[in-house]
Every structure is written in structure tokens, then in C-alpha cells.
Amino acid sequence: MALTTESKDLNLSDVIDGIFDGDYQLPEFQRDYVWKDSNIKSLFESVLSSHPIGTVLLLEIEKENPLMAWTSFSEIIPTDNRTLDYEGGDKNPPQYLVLDGQQRLTSLSHLTRGTNNHIWYLDLNGVKQRWEEVEAPSNKEEIKNFIEQELDVFAFIKKKKRTDDPLKDFRSKAKLLPLTLLKDRNTLTKAITDVRDAISEKIHEKNYELKNYEKLTVKESKEELEEIIKEEGKWKTFLAELLPFILDNYFDFKLPTVVVSKKMGISGVCKVFTKINTTGIQLGAFDLLVAVLYPKRISLKQMFDEVISNYPLVDSLDGKPKRYLLQTLALYNKVSPKTSHLPESLKAEMFDEGWNICVKNLNEACEQLDRNCGSALITGSEKYLAYSPLLPIIANVINEHPLDVKDHNLRLMRLDKLRAWYFGAGISSRYGEGSDNKQVKDLAEMKRWFSSPSFKEEMPTWLNNIYGEINTSKSGAVGKTIVSLYNLKRAKDIYIDNLEVCAEVNGCDLHHIFPKAAMRKKVMEENGIRDKSMADKFLKTQHNIDSVLNQTWLLSSTNRDIISDRMPSDYIRELIQKNGGSRNAEQKVRDLFKQHCINDSAFDKLMNDDYFGFIDERKKSVQFELTTTCKIPNFLESEPVDDLLF
């Protein structure tokens, strides 16, 4: 076989047989079976109609040195059947691993083998009725057109609970053909022949009764006997001519298959999979590593599951991507952290020697960002984290230069560097593109910086001048960075001023300072807009109403009961009155708003319901916080003419 791939057509029924014989199995990273009944019926309809069902991707297995571990189709076959056991010296591997096609092959196995508590049937009464409605085509070309154009196989596939005698409904008037008969063509033929023979006997019996009607006591009338003979004759013809033609499509069905050579490397397997994959599920580095490491007695899936079970912050970061802990390990071992390289660059001995260290360091990095940068991973989500690719770098930096040291000044300096790094990277969108490559460069630079005796010495050049448009939504990296700042400030609620509001506090959310409803009413009045949807579009395009600069953390009760749909001047006056109505009361409210990065100038704009003036002033207030609280050395007012080379 060539070193790349080979395309061939396999008999579908042979592949199904091969699954149960153990010749086709799944890689260790197999996914759960998720198809619904409707998917199964549509698939089988395509098979019986000879329509394409997509390509299956197989990996040829090298018996003596398999590329990856395997397991059985656990949905249909017990997992202890032909599951790889290297310690037991398993010398009977499958011929192929199914990289793409698990859902389809499992579904067809359910249909033709009845591998659970149910059995699938083809309702022959419905098929026959439709056949007769189009005048019972009989020659091959007419039957072929009937199946393709007139027969709705989907509607006639039924599922019933398993019984001791699944053929009972086939022999009876129900005429439900159990699809388990498709396991073997000879078994199917015999079952159909038996039913036809029974029908022939019945026709013979009714003809005898009709012929000797006057001599016998017969419960049916002559007309009824004639109708029975006619109907049974139709069944006999149907079972002889149409049904075998339909079911032959299963036995004759050719399955387009791409076979990946056993000589191809793991990266090549990954590339082939992602190009041909028909399910939309990409084969990731983690999946490949699970399979590659299993023969080397590294149970990566179990190890990873234990980590995310014991370390909630790591779960928030990496529970779904399953890449950042691997990148932490790669950087720790000075190999490429590029995601596509991980299956080849990470070796078994690296897991033995560095896994626990990297787990500890990554968890520590998550804790430090939560505590000192407001990333709020403790909420169970990374939606407030500026950039996830930061964490593997930070984890490796603090491995050599820990943040929690006894020297007070050294600890404060390293925390300042951490904040400058986190907020500078977020505002400048540093890891928006090419993050894997920047991880290696930044790790070296950050190690030098964190080992330096001062804040300025050895500072990476990209941190010297930071620019980013912060009048943006909360969903992008810049917006998440600003929300991290709001979290870090841990401001008090503007109404219930003894309670902190941030992502970590239950019962509070990011709310609009200028409420949408109030602003909609204003722009409709000022611009003569009558349609609310048009007004909302106007607010979005002309006011950037959902800007992170128009949002802050509030208790939901404060937003609902105090702010509601009122303009700021209205609800702020109420807050001042609530605190006594004096000048001191106003100053108290001003001080509360300062905690929310709203300085006196921005507060004055709120009191005048000046939306654009408020956004401009709050922008200045947030920029001030970024250079003080967040330690960004220099925040530029406008984007530099010449882009910095990273």
C-alpha cells in the first residue's frame, strides 16, 4: 500500500460482519454514540435506495507496532471483546480502526443485529400498499424507479421491544420483517421462502374450499374466499418480486472507504481526518494522544479526568479544549506547544516526569489570575478570561519564579509584572493570532523579566506601548480584559453598598448604566423613529449601546428595582435621597461610582444624561485604572503609525 491513502469500495454487509468479528474497531478516543432514531431511519432509507451515505475513514493497523490503541464498538459489543491489552500480550489486533464512520456503522449494526433491547422492522403492509397504489411494477427497471421515486422507506421502519420470537410478526397479518434477518442473506431468503410457502398452502386450502364449497362447511362466503385468494396471491408476488429487490440493495451496497496506510505518522493521520471528516467533529491533539499513549501505559483520558475533577479552575479553563495542560507540559519539556505538533512532540516519559508538576503549576496560574487579575475562572467558565493561551506560559514562568514568596517587595513586583502582562496582552489582542508561536517567544522573555530585579529591567518591548480600542463589546479579548478589571476592583453595589459585586458573587450581573429601554425611548423621540427594532439598530450602530464602557456589575435586584428603565439622572437622584439628600450623600454616591471606574467627570455626565460624554469620560477613567491598578506601563491614546513587530 502507498504511504498515504487508498480509496476503495467495500461491501457494507461485509464491514458490519467485520465489526462483530473484531476486524474493525475504534480508536481509544472513540466518542459516544449520539444518533437519534430519525437519523438511523434516514440512513437506512439511503442504503435501501442505493443513495450515498458518505465516506468511511479507516486506519490500517500494524500488528506488531500499532500506531494507536483500540477498543470495541461499545454501543453494540461488550468492551471486553477484543479490547487492546498490552500487558496481556494481545496479538490479535483488528485489521482497521474506524476513524470516521462510527455513528453510521453503529446505527446500521443496531438495525441489522438488534444489539439492544429493541428490534427494528420493515412494515411490509405499508410497502405493499404503496406498491399497489402505483399499479404494482414488476420488471427490474420499474421496481428500481419505484424504490427511488415512490417508496418512502423512512415511514415504514418501525422499532419494537425485543421478543423471544421476532419472526412471529412477519408470519402474522402484521407482516413486520425483522431487519435482523439482514445478518445473513441465506437466513433472510429462508425466512421469506417459509412465509411464501405458508401463503401457498393457504391459497391451496382456500381454492379447495372454493371448489368444494357445496360439500364443505365454510365460514367465509365464496366472494370472501375469492378475495382471500386474490390478496394472498398479491402477497406471494410481492415477497417473490419486490421484497428481495429492495433488500438486495443492502447486501449489494458499496461503502466508499479511504484507508490510511499503517506507515503514516500520527500527524498525517490527523490531517487526513480533518480533511475528510464527514461529521464535523475534528480529531484533536488530545484524542490522538489518548490513543498514541495508551500502548505505552499512559492512560491520558483517566489522568485528565482526574485533574478536572480535582482542580475546578483547570476544569473551567481546559475542560473542553483539552489543550492548555498539554501545552503546559510541552513548554515545560522545551518542545513545540503548537497544537498540531503535540501528538508527536509529547513523549510518554514526559508524562511520567512532568505531569504532576505541570498540573500543580497550571492550577497555581489559574488561582493567581483569579486573585490578582479578575479572570473569574472560579465561576466555572473562562468567559471573563482575556486569553487562555496565557496560562501555559504563566504556569511555566511561576515554576521557576513563584509569586508567593516571603520577600514582600519581590512578591509585589512579580504581581505587578503579572498584571501588566495579563492586561497588556488582553488590551493589545496579543494572542489573537499565532498564539502557539508567541508562547515559546513569550516564555523566554517573561522568564528573563520575572528574574530581573526591577519592573522596568528586561521588560518585553511589546509591553512598552499598549494600544487597544476599549469602547467595545464584552465578548472579545479587549472586552473580557475590561470586565476582568471590573472584577478586580470588587466594587460595592450602588444601592446595597455593603455588598461587593463582581462575577464571583451570586445574584449580580453586568448591567447597562444607560439602560437600553430608556435610551430607546430617547432616540425614538429625538429622531422621529417609530419602530422599536429600528431604534435598537440605531442604538447599536450609532451609540454602541452594548459597549463594555456602558456596563458594570450590579446586583440584579438593584438593576430591576432601582435602575429599571430610567435614565441615570433619575435613578442617581434617588440614590442620593436614599443616603440623606445632602452634599455628603452625593459625595458618598460619587465615591461608590468611583469604585466602578466612573470618575467625577463621568459622574457629572451621568447626572446630565449625556451618553456620549459619559462614554468619553469613562474611557479615560478605565485607561487610568489600566495604567495604575493593572500596571500597564504606557497606554497610548491612539494606535501607533508603525505596528510593533512581535
C-alpha positions as CSV (number, residue, x, y, z in Angstrom):
1,M,0.0,0.0,0.0
2,A,1.1,3.6,-0.7
3,L,2.5,5.7,2.2
4,T,-0.5,8.0,2.0
5,T,-4.1,6.7,1.4
6,E,-6.0,4.3,-0.7
7,S,-9.6,4.6,-1.8
8,K,-11.8,1.5,-2.3
9,D,-15.4,0.4,-2.2
10,L,-16.2,-2.2,0.5
11,N,-19.4,-4.3,0.8
12,L,-21.4,-2.7,3.6
13,S,-22.6,-6.1,4.9
14,D,-19.0,-7.3,5.0
15,V,-18.0,-4.4,7.1
16,I,-20.8,-4.9,9.5
17,D,-19.8,-8.6,9.8
18,G,-16.2,-7.5,10.3
19,I,-17.3,-5.3,13.3
20,F,-18.7,-8.3,15.1
21,D,-15.7,-10.4,14.1
22,G,-13.4,-7.8,15.6
23,D,-11.7,-6.9,12.3
24,Y,-13.0,-3.3,12.5
25,Q,-12.7,-1.5,15.8
26,L,-12.5,2.0,17.2
27,P,-9.5,4.0,18.4
28,E,-9.3,4.5,22.1
29,F,-10.6,8.1,21.8
30,Q,-14.0,6.9,20.5
31,R,-16.9,9.3,21.0
32,D,-20.2,8.5,22.5
33,Y,-22.9,7.2,20.2
34,V,-25.4,10.0,19.8
35,W,-27.7,9.3,16.8
36,K,-31.4,9.6,17.2
37,D,-34.0,7.2,15.7
38,S,-34.7,9.7,12.9
39,N,-31.1,9.7,11.9
40,I,-31.0,5.9,11.8
41,K,-34.1,5.6,9.7
42,S,-32.9,8.2,7.2
43,L,-29.6,6.4,6.9
44,F,-31.2,3.0,6.2
45,E,-33.6,4.6,3.7
46,S,-30.5,5.9,1.8
47,V,-29.0,2.4,1.9
48,L,-32.2,0.7,0.6
49,S,-32.5,3.4,-2.1
50,S,-28.8,2.9,-3.1
51,H,-28.1,6.6,-2.2
52,P,-24.6,7.6,-0.9
53,I,-24.1,7.7,2.9
54,G,-20.7,9.3,2.9
55,T,-17.1,8.0,3.0
56,V,-15.7,5.9,5.9
57,L,-12.2,6.6,7.0
58,L,-10.1,3.6,8.2
59,L,-6.6,3.3,9.6
60,E,-4.7,0.2,8.7
61,I,-3.2,-1.4,11.8
62,E,0.4,-2.6,12.0
63,K,0.1,-5.8,14.0
64,E,3.5,-5.8,15.7
65,N,3.7,-2.0,16.3
66,P,0.3,-0.4,16.1
67,L,0.1,3.4,15.9
68,M,-2.6,3.7,18.5
69,A,-4.7,1.7,20.9
70,W,-8.2,0.5,20.1
71,T,-11.4,-0.6,21.7
72,S,-14.6,-2.2,20.5
73,F,-17.8,-0.6,19.3
74,S,-19.0,-0.5,22.9
75,E,-22.6,0.6,22.0
76,I,-23.1,-2.8,20.3
77,I,-20.3,-5.1,21.5
78,P,-19.1,-5.6,25.1
79,T,-16.0,-3.6,25.8
80,D,-14.1,-6.7,27.0
81,N,-14.3,-8.2,23.5
82,R,-11.0,-7.6,21.6
83,T,-10.1,-4.5,23.6
84,L,-6.4,-4.0,23.5
85,D,-4.4,-5.2,26.4
86,Y,-0.7,-4.7,26.0
87,E,0.2,-6.2,29.4
88,G,-1.7,-9.3,28.4
89,G,0.2,-9.5,25.1
90,D,-2.8,-9.1,22.8
91,K,-1.5,-10.5,19.5
92,N,-4.8,-10.4,17.7
93,P,-5.4,-6.7,16.7
94,P,-8.1,-5.6,14.3
95,Q,-7.3,-5.0,10.6
96,Y,-8.6,-1.5,10.7
97,L,-9.6,1.3,13.1
98,V,-12.7,3.3,12.1
99,L,-11.5,7.0,12.4
100,D,-14.7,8.4,10.8
101,G,-17.9,6.4,10.4
102,Q,-18.6,5.3,13.9
103,Q,-22.1,6.7,14.1
104,R,-23.2,5.3,10.8
105,L,-21.8,1.8,11.3
106,T,-23.1,1.6,14.8
107,S,-26.6,2.6,13.6
108,L,-26.6,0.0,10.8
109,S,-25.4,-2.6,13.3
110,H,-28.4,-1.8,15.5
111,L,-30.7,-2.2,12.6
112,T,-29.3,-5.5,11.3
113,R,-28.3,-7.1,14.5
114,G,-30.8,-5.8,17.1
115,T,-28.0,-5.1,19.5
116,N,-30.1,-3.6,22.3
117,N,-33.5,-4.1,23.9
118,H,-35.3,-3.3,20.6
119,I,-35.5,-4.7,17.2
120,W,-36.1,-2.7,14.0
121,Y,-38.7,-3.9,11.5
122,L,-39.7,-3.1,8.0
123,D,-43.5,-2.7,7.8
124,L,-44.3,-4.7,4.7
125,N,-48.0,-3.9,4.8
126,G,-47.1,-0.2,4.2
127,V,-44.6,-1.0,1.5
128,K,-47.0,-3.4,-0.3
129,Q,-49.9,-0.8,-0.1
130,R,-47.7,1.8,-1.7
131,W,-46.5,-0.7,-4.4
132,E,-50.1,-1.5,-5.3
133,E,-51.0,2.2,-5.4
134,V,-48.6,2.6,-8.3
135,E,-50.0,-0.4,-10.1
136,A,-47.5,-3.0,-8.7
137,P,-44.5,-2.5,-11.0
138,S,-42.9,-5.9,-11.8
139,N,-39.9,-5.6,-14.1
140,K,-36.5,-4.5,-12.7
141,E,-36.4,-1.0,-14.2
142,E,-39.9,-0.2,-12.9
143,I,-39.1,-1.6,-9.5
144,K,-35.9,0.5,-9.3
145,N,-37.8,3.7,-10.2
146,F,-40.5,2.8,-7.7
147,I,-37.9,2.4,-4.9
148,E,-36.1,5.6,-5.8
149,Q,-39.1,7.8,-6.5
150,E,-42.2,6.4,-4.9
151,L,-41.2,4.4,-1.8
152,D,-40.9,6.3,1.5
153,V,-38.8,3.7,3.4
154,F,-38.4,6.1,6.3
155,A,-42.2,5.9,7.1
156,F,-42.1,2.1,7.1
157,I,-39.2,1.5,9.5
158,K,-40.5,0.6,13.0
159,K,-38.9,-0.2,16.3
160,K,-40.3,-2.6,18.9
161,K,-39.2,-4.2,22.1
162,R,-37.3,-7.4,21.6
163,T,-39.3,-10.6,21.9
164,D,-38.4,-14.3,22.0
165,D,-39.8,-14.8,18.5
166,P,-39.1,-11.8,16.3
167,L,-40.4,-13.7,13.3
168,K,-43.9,-14.0,14.7
169,D,-44.9,-10.6,13.4
170,F,-43.5,-11.5,10.0
171,R,-45.6,-14.7,9.7
172,S,-48.8,-12.9,11.0
173,K,-51.0,-10.4,9.4
174,A,-48.8,-7.6,10.8
175,K,-46.1,-8.5,8.2
176,L,-43.3,-6.9,10.1
177,L,-40.0,-8.1,8.7
178,P,-37.3,-8.0,11.4
179,L,-34.2,-6.4,10.0
180,T,-32.0,-8.8,12.0
181,L,-32.6,-11.1,9.1
182,L,-30.2,-9.0,7.1
183,K,-27.4,-10.5,9.2
184,D,-27.2,-13.3,6.6
185,R,-28.6,-13.4,3.1
186,N,-29.3,-17.2,3.3
187,T,-31.2,-16.7,6.6
188,L,-33.3,-13.9,5.0
189,T,-34.0,-16.0,1.9
190,K,-35.2,-18.9,4.0
191,A,-37.4,-16.8,6.2
192,I,-39.1,-15.2,3.1
193,T,-39.4,-18.6,1.5
194,D,-41.1,-20.1,4.6
195,V,-43.6,-17.3,4.6
196,R,-44.3,-17.7,0.9
197,D,-44.7,-21.4,1.4
198,A,-47.2,-20.8,4.1
199,I,-49.1,-18.4,1.8
200,S,-49.1,-21.0,-1.0
201,E,-50.6,-23.6,1.4
202,K,-53.3,-21.1,2.4
203,I,-54.1,-20.3,-1.2
204,H,-54.3,-24.1,-1.9
205,E,-56.6,-24.5,1.1
206,K,-58.9,-21.7,0.1
207,N,-59.0,-22.9,-3.6
208,Y,-60.0,-26.4,-2.3
209,E,-62.7,-24.8,-0.1
210,L,-64.0,-22.7,-3.0
211,K,-64.0,-25.7,-5.4
212,N,-65.9,-27.9,-2.8
213,Y,-68.0,-25.1,-1.3
214,E,-71.3,-27.0,-1.5
215,K,-69.8,-30.1,0.2
216,L,-68.0,-28.3,3.0
217,T,-69.0,-26.1,5.9
218,V,-67.0,-23.0,5.2
219,K,-67.3,-19.8,7.4
220,E,-66.4,-17.4,4.5
221,S,-68.7,-16.7,1.5
222,K,-67.5,-17.5,-2.0
223,E,-66.8,-13.8,-2.6
224,E,-64.7,-13.7,0.6
225,L,-62.8,-16.8,-0.4
226,E,-62.1,-15.3,-3.8
227,E,-60.9,-12.1,-2.1
228,I,-58.6,-14.0,0.2
229,I,-57.1,-16.0,-2.6
230,K,-56.5,-12.8,-4.6
231,E,-55.0,-11.0,-1.7
232,E,-52.7,-13.9,-0.7
233,G,-51.6,-14.1,-4.3
234,K,-50.6,-10.5,-4.2
235,W,-48.5,-11.2,-1.1
236,K,-46.9,-14.1,-2.8
237,T,-45.9,-12.0,-5.8
238,F,-44.7,-9.1,-3.5
239,L,-42.5,-11.4,-1.5
240,A,-41.1,-13.0,-4.7
241,E,-40.5,-10.0,-6.8
242,L,-40.4,-6.7,-4.9
243,L,-39.1,-7.5,-1.4
244,P,-35.9,-9.3,-2.5
245,F,-35.1,-6.5,-4.9
246,I,-35.4,-3.9,-2.1
247,L,-33.3,-5.9,0.4
248,D,-30.6,-6.8,-2.2
249,N,-29.7,-3.2,-2.1
250,Y,-28.4,-3.7,1.4
251,F,-26.3,-6.7,0.5
252,D,-25.0,-5.1,-2.7
253,F,-24.4,-1.7,-1.1
254,K,-20.9,-0.4,-1.7
255,L,-19.3,1.7,1.1
256,P,-16.8,4.3,-0.2
257,T,-13.8,4.0,2.0
258,V,-10.5,5.8,2.4
259,V,-7.8,3.6,4.0
260,V,-4.9,5.4,5.7
261,S,-1.7,3.4,5.4
262,K,-0.2,1.8,8.6
263,K,3.0,3.5,7.7
264,M,1.6,7.0,8.0
265,G,2.6,9.1,11.1
266,I,0.2,10.4,13.7
267,S,0.3,14.0,12.3
268,G,-0.6,12.7,8.9
269,V,-3.5,10.7,10.3
270,C,-4.8,13.9,11.9
271,K,-4.5,15.9,8.7
272,V,-6.3,13.2,6.7
273,F,-9.0,13.0,9.2
274,T,-9.7,16.7,9.4
275,K,-9.9,17.0,5.6
276,I,-12.3,14.1,5.0
277,N,-14.3,14.0,8.3
278,T,-18.0,14.0,7.4
279,T,-19.3,14.6,10.9
280,G,-17.8,18.0,11.6
281,I,-16.1,16.6,14.7
282,Q,-12.4,17.4,14.5
283,L,-9.8,14.9,15.7
284,G,-7.9,16.9,18.3
285,A,-4.4,16.6,19.7
286,F,-5.9,15.2,23.0
287,D,-7.8,12.5,21.1
288,L,-4.7,11.4,19.2
289,L,-2.6,11.4,22.3
290,V,-5.0,9.3,24.2
291,A,-4.7,6.6,21.5
292,V,-0.9,7.0,21.0
293,L,0.0,6.9,24.7
294,Y,-2.3,4.0,25.7
295,P,0.1,1.4,24.4
296,K,2.8,3.0,26.5
297,R,0.6,2.5,29.6
298,I,-0.2,6.2,29.8
299,S,-4.0,6.5,30.4
300,L,-4.2,10.1,29.4
301,K,-8.0,10.3,29.5
302,Q,-8.2,9.0,33.0
303,M,-5.4,11.2,34.1
304,F,-7.0,14.3,32.6
305,D,-10.4,13.4,34.0
306,E,-8.8,13.2,37.5
307,V,-7.3,16.6,37.0
308,I,-10.5,18.4,36.0
309,S,-12.3,16.6,38.8
310,N,-9.8,17.7,41.5
311,Y,-9.0,21.1,40.1
312,P,-12.1,23.2,39.3
313,L,-10.2,26.1,37.9
314,V,-8.3,23.9,35.4
315,D,-11.7,22.4,34.5
316,S,-13.0,25.9,33.8
317,L,-10.0,26.6,31.6
318,D,-9.4,23.3,29.9
319,G,-12.4,21.0,30.5
320,K,-13.5,21.4,26.8
321,P,-10.4,22.5,24.8
322,K,-8.1,19.8,26.4
323,R,-5.1,21.6,25.1
324,Y,-3.7,24.0,27.7
325,L,-2.5,21.4,30.2
326,L,-0.8,19.6,27.2
327,Q,0.8,22.9,26.1
328,T,2.0,23.5,29.7
329,L,3.7,20.1,29.6
330,A,5.2,20.8,26.2
331,L,6.7,24.1,27.3
332,Y,8.0,22.5,30.5
333,N,9.8,20.0,28.3
334,K,11.0,22.6,25.8
335,V,9.2,21.1,22.8
336,S,6.7,22.8,20.5
337,P,3.4,23.7,22.1
338,K,1.7,24.1,18.7
339,T,-1.5,22.1,19.0
340,S,-1.0,20.1,15.8
341,H,2.5,19.1,16.9
342,L,1.5,17.8,20.4
343,P,0.8,14.2,19.4
344,E,4.3,13.8,18.1
345,S,6.2,16.2,20.4
346,L,4.9,14.8,23.7
347,K,6.5,11.6,24.7
348,A,5.5,9.1,27.3
349,E,8.4,9.8,29.6
350,M,7.4,13.5,29.8
351,F,4.1,12.5,31.4
352,D,5.9,10.3,33.9
353,E,8.3,13.0,34.9
354,G,6.4,16.3,34.5
355,W,2.6,15.7,34.5
356,N,2.0,16.3,38.3
357,I,4.3,19.4,38.3
358,C,2.5,20.9,35.3
359,V,-0.9,20.2,36.9
360,K,0.2,22.0,40.0
361,N,1.7,24.9,38.1
362,L,-1.3,25.4,35.8
363,N,-3.7,25.3,38.8
364,E,-1.5,27.9,40.5
365,A,-1.5,30.1,37.4
366,C,-5.3,29.9,37.4
367,E,-5.5,30.9,41.0
368,Q,-3.1,33.8,40.6
369,L,-5.1,35.2,37.6
370,D,-8.4,34.9,39.6
371,R,-6.9,36.5,42.7
372,N,-4.8,39.3,41.0
373,C,-6.3,39.8,37.6
374,G,-10.0,39.2,37.9
375,S,-10.3,36.3,35.4
376,A,-13.1,34.7,37.5
377,L,-12.4,31.1,36.5
378,I,-13.9,30.2,39.8
379,T,-17.3,30.8,38.2
380,G,-16.8,27.6,36.2
381,S,-16.3,29.5,32.9
382,E,-13.4,31.2,31.1
383,K,-15.8,33.8,29.6
384,Y,-14.1,36.6,31.6
385,L,-10.6,35.4,30.9
386,A,-8.7,37.7,28.5
387,Y,-6.7,34.9,26.8
388,S,-6.5,31.2,27.6
389,P,-3.1,30.7,25.8
390,L,-1.6,32.9,28.5
391,L,-2.0,30.2,31.2
392,P,0.6,27.6,29.9
393,I,3.2,30.3,29.8
394,I,2.4,31.7,33.2
395,A,2.4,28.2,34.6
396,N,6.0,27.7,33.4
397,V,7.2,31.1,34.5
398,I,5.9,30.6,38.1
399,N,7.5,27.2,38.1
400,E,10.9,29.0,38.2
401,H,9.8,32.3,39.6
402,P,7.0,31.7,42.1
403,L,4.7,34.6,43.0
404,D,4.0,33.7,46.6
405,V,7.5,34.3,48.1
406,K,8.4,35.5,51.5
407,D,10.2,38.6,50.3
408,H,7.4,41.2,50.3
409,N,8.9,43.5,47.8
410,L,9.8,40.7,45.4
411,R,6.3,39.3,45.6
412,L,4.7,42.7,44.9
413,M,7.0,43.3,42.0
414,R,6.2,40.0,40.4
415,L,2.5,40.5,40.9
416,D,2.8,43.9,39.2
417,K,4.5,42.1,36.3
418,L,1.8,39.5,36.1
419,R,-0.9,42.2,35.9
420,A,1.0,44.2,33.3
421,W,1.4,41.0,31.3
422,Y,-2.3,39.9,31.6
423,F,-3.9,43.3,31.0
424,G,-1.4,44.4,28.4
425,A,-1.8,41.2,26.4
426,G,-5.6,41.5,26.6
427,I,-5.9,45.2,25.6
428,S,-3.4,44.7,22.7
429,S,-5.0,41.5,21.5
430,R,-1.6,39.9,21.6
431,Y,-2.8,36.3,21.4
432,G,-5.5,36.9,18.8
433,E,-3.4,35.2,16.1
434,G,-0.4,32.8,16.2
435,S,-0.7,32.2,19.9
436,D,1.2,28.9,19.7
437,N,4.3,30.6,18.2
438,K,4.1,33.5,20.7
439,Q,4.0,31.1,23.6
440,V,7.6,30.0,23.0
441,K,8.9,33.5,22.5
442,D,7.0,35.0,25.4
443,L,8.1,32.2,27.8
444,A,11.7,33.1,27.2
445,E,11.1,36.8,27.6
446,M,8.9,36.5,30.6
447,K,11.4,34.3,32.4
448,R,14.1,36.9,31.9
449,W,11.7,39.7,33.0
450,F,10.5,37.9,36.1
451,S,14.1,37.1,37.1
452,S,15.1,40.8,36.8
453,P,15.5,42.9,39.9
454,S,13.2,45.7,38.8
455,F,9.9,46.3,36.9
456,K,11.5,48.1,34.0
457,E,14.6,46.0,33.5
458,E,14.2,43.2,30.8
459,M,10.6,44.2,30.2
460,P,9.4,42.8,26.8
461,T,9.4,45.5,24.2
462,W,5.8,44.9,23.2
463,L,4.7,46.0,26.7
464,N,6.3,49.4,26.4
465,N,3.4,50.9,24.5
466,I,0.0,49.4,24.6
467,Y,-3.0,50.5,22.5
468,G,-6.4,49.0,22.2
469,E,-9.9,50.4,21.4
470,I,-11.7,49.8,24.7
471,N,-15.1,51.1,23.6
472,T,-16.0,47.6,22.6
473,S,-18.3,44.8,23.5
474,K,-17.6,42.4,26.4
475,S,-17.3,39.3,24.2
476,G,-13.9,40.0,22.6
477,A,-10.5,39.8,24.2
478,V,-10.4,43.6,25.0
479,G,-13.9,43.5,26.4
480,K,-13.0,40.5,28.6
481,T,-10.0,42.4,29.8
482,I,-12.1,45.4,30.9
483,V,-14.5,43.0,32.7
484,S,-11.5,41.5,34.4
485,L,-10.7,45.0,35.7
486,Y,-14.2,45.4,36.9
487,N,-13.9,42.1,38.7
488,L,-10.6,43.0,40.2
489,K,-12.0,46.3,41.6
490,R,-14.6,44.4,43.6
491,A,-16.8,47.5,43.8
492,K,-19.7,47.8,46.2
493,D,-23.3,47.8,44.8
494,I,-24.5,51.3,44.2
495,Y,-27.7,50.7,46.1
496,I,-26.9,48.0,48.7
497,D,-23.5,49.4,49.4
498,N,-22.3,46.8,51.9
499,L,-22.2,44.1,49.2
500,E,-19.5,43.5,46.6
501,V,-20.5,43.0,43.0
502,C,-18.4,41.0,40.5
503,A,-18.5,37.8,38.5
504,E,-17.8,35.7,41.6
505,V,-20.8,37.0,43.6
506,N,-24.1,35.2,43.1
507,G,-27.1,37.4,42.2
508,C,-25.3,40.0,40.2
509,D,-24.7,40.6,36.5
510,L,-23.2,43.1,34.1
511,H,-25.9,45.7,33.5
512,H,-26.2,48.8,31.3
513,I,-25.5,52.1,33.1
514,F,-27.6,53.8,30.5
515,P,-30.5,51.3,30.2
516,K,-31.4,50.2,26.7
517,A,-35.1,50.8,27.3
518,A,-34.5,54.4,28.4
519,M,-32.1,55.1,25.6
520,R,-34.5,53.6,23.0
521,K,-37.3,55.9,24.2
522,K,-34.9,58.9,24.0
523,V,-33.6,58.2,20.4
524,M,-37.1,57.5,19.2
525,E,-38.3,60.9,20.5
526,E,-35.2,62.8,19.2
527,N,-35.0,61.1,15.8
528,G,-38.7,60.5,15.0
529,I,-38.2,56.7,15.0
530,R,-41.4,54.8,15.5
531,D,-40.3,51.2,15.1
532,K,-38.5,49.7,18.2
533,S,-36.4,47.4,16.2
534,M,-35.1,50.3,14.1
535,A,-34.4,52.2,17.3
536,D,-32.4,49.3,18.7
537,K,-30.4,49.1,15.5
538,F,-29.8,52.8,15.8
539,L,-28.5,52.4,19.4
540,K,-26.3,49.6,18.3
541,T,-24.7,51.3,15.3
542,Q,-24.7,54.9,16.4
543,H,-24.3,54.6,20.2
544,N,-22.5,51.3,20.6
545,I,-25.0,50.8,23.4
546,D,-23.6,47.4,24.4
547,S,-20.1,48.8,24.9
548,V,-18.3,47.4,28.0
549,L,-17.9,51.1,28.9
550,N,-21.7,51.3,29.4
551,Q,-21.7,48.3,31.7
552,T,-20.9,47.5,35.3
553,W,-21.5,44.8,37.9
554,L,-24.7,45.4,39.8
555,L,-27.0,43.2,41.9
556,S,-29.8,42.0,39.8
557,S,-32.3,43.4,42.3
558,T,-30.7,46.9,42.0
559,N,-30.9,46.8,38.3
560,R,-34.5,45.5,38.4
561,D,-35.9,47.7,41.3
562,I,-33.8,50.8,41.2
563,I,-32.4,51.4,37.7
564,S,-35.1,49.6,35.8
565,D,-35.7,51.6,32.5
566,R,-34.8,55.0,33.9
567,M,-32.1,57.4,32.8
568,P,-29.1,57.8,35.1
569,S,-30.0,61.3,36.3
570,D,-33.3,59.9,37.6
571,Y,-32.0,56.8,39.5
572,I,-28.9,58.6,40.8
573,R,-31.1,61.3,42.4
574,E,-33.0,58.5,44.1
575,L,-29.7,57.1,45.4
576,I,-28.7,60.4,46.8
577,Q,-32.0,60.8,48.5
578,K,-31.7,57.3,49.9
579,N,-28.4,58.4,51.5
580,G,-29.9,61.5,53.1
581,G,-30.1,64.0,50.2
582,S,-27.2,66.1,51.5
583,R,-23.9,67.1,49.8
584,N,-22.3,64.4,51.8
585,A,-24.9,62.0,50.5
586,E,-24.0,63.0,46.9
587,Q,-20.3,62.5,47.7
588,K,-21.0,59.1,49.1
589,V,-22.7,58.1,45.8
590,R,-19.9,59.6,43.8
591,D,-17.4,57.5,45.8
592,L,-19.4,54.4,45.1
593,F,-19.3,55.1,41.4
594,K,-15.6,55.7,41.5
595,Q,-15.2,52.0,42.6
596,H,-16.9,51.2,39.3
597,C,-14.2,53.1,37.3
598,I,-16.5,56.2,37.0
599,N,-14.7,59.3,37.9
600,D,-16.2,62.7,38.9
601,S,-16.3,63.9,35.3
602,A,-18.0,60.8,34.1
603,F,-20.4,61.0,37.1
604,D,-21.3,64.6,36.1
605,K,-22.2,63.3,32.6
606,L,-24.5,60.8,34.1
607,M,-26.3,63.5,36.1
608,N,-26.9,65.3,32.8
609,D,-27.9,62.1,30.9
610,D,-25.0,62.8,28.4
611,Y,-24.4,59.4,27.0
612,F,-21.5,60.2,24.6
613,G,-19.9,62.5,27.1
614,F,-20.1,59.7,29.7
615,I,-18.5,57.1,27.4
616,D,-15.6,59.5,26.7
617,E,-15.0,60.2,30.4
618,R,-15.4,56.6,31.5
619,K,-12.9,55.6,28.8
620,K,-10.4,58.0,30.4
621,S,-11.2,56.6,33.8
622,V,-10.7,53.0,32.7
623,Q,-7.5,53.9,30.9
624,F,-6.3,55.4,34.2
625,E,-7.1,52.2,36.0
626,L,-5.2,50.2,33.4
627,T,-2.0,52.2,34.0
628,T,-2.3,52.2,37.8
629,T,-4.2,49.2,39.1
630,C,-3.3,47.0,36.1
631,K,0.3,48.3,35.8
632,I,0.3,48.7,32.0
633,P,3.4,51.0,31.7
634,N,2.1,53.2,28.9
635,F,-1.4,53.3,27.4
636,L,-1.4,55.1,24.0
637,E,-4.3,57.4,23.2
638,S,-4.2,56.3,19.6
639,E,-2.9,53.4,17.5
640,P,0.8,53.9,16.6
641,V,1.6,54.6,13.0
642,D,4.1,51.7,12.7
643,D,2.9,48.4,14.0
644,L,5.2,46.8,16.5
645,L,6.8,43.6,15.3
646,F,6.0,40.8,17.7
